[in-house]
Amino acid sequence: PCEGKFTDKFGQIHYLLLEPEKGKEFKKGDKVLIVCRLSATRYLAERTFYV
């Protein structure tokens, strides 16, 4: 897993543990879409090309 972060509509920063889909990997600065929750602390995500 890798660390991800996002800012909510109230300006609070949240940190998450993200896992890429099998056979994929993330690079620093990638934008991702959270697909589902894997456990209480981990989320499955895929890289997105939207800005």
Secondary structure, 3 states (H helix, E strand, C coil): CEEEEEECCCCCEEEEEEEECCCCCCCCCCEEEEEEECCCCEEEEEEECCC
